[in-house]
Amino acid sequence: MYRTNKTIQPVLFMVLTLASCSQPATDQKSSTEQPPVATVNYQKPQSSFNDTLIVEAPAAVFYYADSLQLTKIKAQRDPQKFEADMHEFVFLIKTAKKVIGSNMPKLPITEARNKRYLLFIGEHGSRSSIDLDGLPDACGLIICDKNKKPQPVDMANTDSEIGFYFSK
């Protein structure tokens, strides 16, 4: 039966590890390696509508790009990235609606489809407007209160952002 000295085992392990890692570094890329895909930022195209949605505060307003905008955005983006983004928007909107329904059941939810402008009417007739073409995302959420300026919401943090906004 073969017996090894216990002090030789760690040394042998270290030598083998170093030997396996001693490949020379090269500056040349392998011919099968693909160049990195460039990330292209897109400019949200203008809406094909010029209608205004009038919103009585308080409210949570979900907005959506119209079909022509979506077609133009899709043409500017990688198709897989576009589909992933649209899937994410559907999930975030669904989740945000659940959060609002659970945490603020009396907050009215409004959907802005085929609208370019939102006009918020607050207390004592105060007015504030938002041009949806100026917002970067194809879909999103804006919240407003009677005495505050409307605010876009990061839908991934709907619960905390709505809590902060309405608690101030």
Secondary structure by P-SEA (a helix, b strand, c coil): cbbbbaaaaaaaaaaaaaaaacccccccccccccccbbbbbbccccccccbbbbbcccbbbbbbbcaaaaaaaaaaccaaaaaaaaaaaaaaaaaaaaaaaaccccbbbbbbccccbbbbbcccbbbbbbcccccccccbbbbbcccccbbbbcccaaaaaaaaaaac
